[in-house]
Amino acid sequence: MVVSYNNMDYAGSGIVTRQGQITIPKAIRKKIGINIGASLEFYFNDELIIIKPKHEPKEIFLELATKTRKRFKKKGIKKSDIEKEISTYRKRAK
C-alpha cells in the first residue's frame, strides 16, 4: 500500500540521534541521486520538512553546457559559427 501526503509517497520513518542526524531511506537516496558527501538544502514550515539535493554552480554549468552542445550538434552549429557570432557582437558593442 502506498501512502501519500500532498502528492508525495511515504518512504519510511526514522529516529533523530543526539547529534540531530537522521538516515535518509535508501529508496529515496537512490531515486533522487543522493550519494555520500552530497550537499543538501532544507526547507520547512510548521508541519513539513523538505530535503533537496543542492546543485552546485559548477554542476549546473556543466549540465547546461552539455545540453547546449547537444542542441548545437543537432542543429549543425559548429564552434567556428559561435566564435564568429561572438566576434561580430563584440565589434558592434565597441
C-alpha positions, 0 to 999 in steps of 0.5 A: 500500500502506498501512502501519500501526503500532498502528492508525495509517497511515504518512504519510511520513518526514522529516529533523530540521534543526539547529534540531530542526524537522521538516515535518509531511506535508501529508496529515496537516496537512490531515486533522487541521486543522493550519494555520500558527501552530497550537499543538501538544502532544507526547507520547512514550515510548521508541519513539513520538512523538505530535503533537496539535493543542492546543485552546485554552480559548477554542476549546473554549468556543466549540465547546461553546457552539455545540453547546449552542445547537444542542441548545437550538434543537432542543429549543425552549429559548429564552434567556428559559427559561435566564435564568429557570432561572438566576434561580430557582437563584440565589434558592434558593442565597441 
